[in-house]
Amino acid sequence: MLQGICVDTAATTVLEKGKTYFLFSNGSDHYYVSRFPKAGSHFGCFRKSLFQIVQEDEWPPEPPADNVPVLDSSKIYEAKLIWTTRGYQAKLGGTYYLRPSGTHAYFYHDKQLKRLGGCFPLHWFDGFREVNADEDETNEAVLETKALERETEEEKPEMFEQMSIFDFVE
């Protein structure tokens, strides 16, 4: 997929000069032109000479798959995502919790492994650190204790009498 700026409308009513479009090759002399990054959403086929190609940033090459440490699939690891394909670039640079499975890992957004993010190859991650389950349990116990202390410190409402709308006296 390319992007290009329309430099000549060629007497068409659908192209706007100076506007950027998504371009998909159709032979050696034409492009399918779209406003969206999907080939099936094109609105016409136009000569290549009508567009000036916009050079996109170069995507770095995928890291080699031979530098991944051997990980125990029964343990949970924390690691930083250092590479991904263009479609997942929003996840790049984040720290995730991994459950290894062969050459890949299921990655999660939380330590409790409740929010699954997907499954990526292990060589896309770096800085593996084992997450200790005992640490998590200790942290959870401390948080629960603090929550109980806050509940006891809060002021309790004064005694009140429950009133009933329907008092039936016999």
MOJO-V163745 format. One line per field, one symbol per residue. burial: 1 if it has 16 or more other ideal C-beta (glycine too) atoms within 10 Angstrom, else 0. A space follows every 10 residues. Layout:
burial: ???
This chain:
burial: 0001010000 0000100000 1111000001 1111000000 0100010001 1000000000 0000000100 1000011010 1011000000 1000011111 0001111100 0000001001 1111100100 0000000000 0000000000 0000000000 0000000000
